[in-house]
Amino acid sequence: MFVILFYDFGEKRVGRALKTCRKYLTWVQNSVFEGEITESNLKKLKYELVAKMDKEVDSLIIYTFANMKYSNKEVIGIEKNPQSLFL
């Protein structure tokens, strides 16, 4: 499945959230990640992030897609983490 994840964590926890997300997904922009992920790895990712967050002040939003067949990604302005293809 394809996932787009956004988080808004407090200053003391944001670094740990960033490190956790980078284990599973590709960093796109400040606190935004995307990528292909298995269902089991998504469960692990959620478990790890929920353990690091303060539910009273932090938030986590995850969009999941079965596939990207009908999707289009448009970046206007600078792309923070451009994807590169290796052959």
N, C-alpha and C positions, 0 to 999 in steps of 0.2 A: 504494500500500500504506500501511497505518497502522503506525506505529512507536512503541514506548515504549523510551526509552533511559535508563539509569542509569550514572553514572560515580562513581568514587571515586579521585580524583587527589591527589597530594601537594600541600601548601600552596603551593609555588612554581609549580605547573602548573595549579591549579584555575581560576584566572582565565582562562587561555588556553582551557581546555576549555569553560568557560561561554560565552565569546565565540564560539567555533566552533559550538557547538550552537545558539545563538540565530540563527545565519545560516540554519539549515535547519528547526528545530523550535520548538515553543512551550514555554516554561519553565512547569513545573507546580509544582515544589517543589524544595527544595535538591537539586541534582545530578540532577534528574529532568526529562525532556523527553518530549513526545509530539507526534504530528501526522502528517498525510499527507505523503508524500515519494515521489519517483520512485526507481526502482532506481538510476539513474545518480547522483542526488544522494546517495543512501544510501552508495554506493561512495565518493564524494568526502568525505562526512562521516567515514566510517570511516578513510579514508586520512589526513585531516587530524588526527584524534584520535590515531591510532596514532603519527603522527610527533611528537606532543607528549607522549606518555605514557612513563613508565618501566615497562616490563613486569615488572620485578622487584618493584614496590611498588604500582602503580596497577592499577585494573580498570575494565572497560567491559562492560556487559551490554545487549544489544539484543534486544527482542522484536519480531517482525514478524508482521503479520496481513494476509491478503489483503483483508479488509474487516471492518467493524465491525458487520455485520448482527446477530450474536447476542451482542453485548457490552453491558455495562451499567457505567457509571462511578458510583460512590458516594463522595462526600466526606463524611467525618465530622469535625466540627471546622471550623477556619478553612480556607478555600480560599485558598492563597497567591497564585494568579494566576487569578482568575475570568475566564472567557471572556465577552466581551460581543458582542452582535449589533448590527451597524450596518445600518440600512435606508435 
